[in-house]
Amino acid sequence: MASTVIGSSMTVDGEISGAESLVVQGQVKGRIGISENLYVENSATVEADIEAASVEVGGEVTGNVTASTRVEIKAEGRMVGDVRSPRILIADGALFKGSIDMDVER
Amino acid sequence: MASKAATVIAAGTVVAGRIEGAEDVDLFGRIQGSLTLKGALKIDEKARVDAEVQVTRLEVRGILVGNATATDSIELFGSARVVGDLVAPRIVVREGARFRGLIDMGDPEDEDESAPPARPAPRRPAAPSRPAPRPAATTRPAARPRPAPADAEDDADAEEP
């Protein structure tokens, strides 16, 4: 039910893992591995390798991302890293640098 | 007990590493490492913390393994299980709480006359007649000991009506 929220004043340096969706408004450095959806909001900065069911980037992400369903980089989103996901959306205005691999069977 | 926590760590989530911030945190999952917070940390009944904790206010209903410092207060509720040293000007141990470690509410000597009467009175409806500084006072003659673990448990007992 409840999802995890890392608030805008928070800094996490380490690893976040879990079975709930995760909303990041603050800063996360390290690794994120969750079996649900990850939302990186406008105010957020994430420097981490990410594994999640889906990833929505509205803030800043640096790191490699593996998603089992989809990755969406929204118009305000900025992302540097390699993405592996069967579906990838990049909105008009988004910043992205890295490689994309949609050929993921898993 | 209104909670305006901006940060919530859900039941199945583990956050390991160094965590810092300036807001309240409601913990239903797990934290490992260290947590430094300008705000209140609430450890839910099913939550677990294995970390050094530095916060403004701490409420424990779950498990805490590690030392905790609060600038305001620490409260161990009946369901709390805590192993570690607690440092705060105000510490409440409720009936049923299990605790092993030291409790340090500051030096009574430093503020001899003024502080002791002032401190226990507010926010302590359960045991106004037995302020927590007492156990520390009984051990006072023996030089300047930090309260031993045994004192901490006396403290818990003292809360029983």
Interface residues (C-beta under 8 A of the other chain):
Chain A: A2 S3 T4 V5 I6 G7 S8 S9 M10 T11 V12 D13 G14 E15 I16 S17 G18 A19 E20 L22 Q25 G26 G30 I34
Chain B: A5 A6 T7 V8 I9 A10 A11 G12 T13 V14 V15 A16 G17 R18 I19 E20 G21 A22 E23 V25 F28 G29 G33
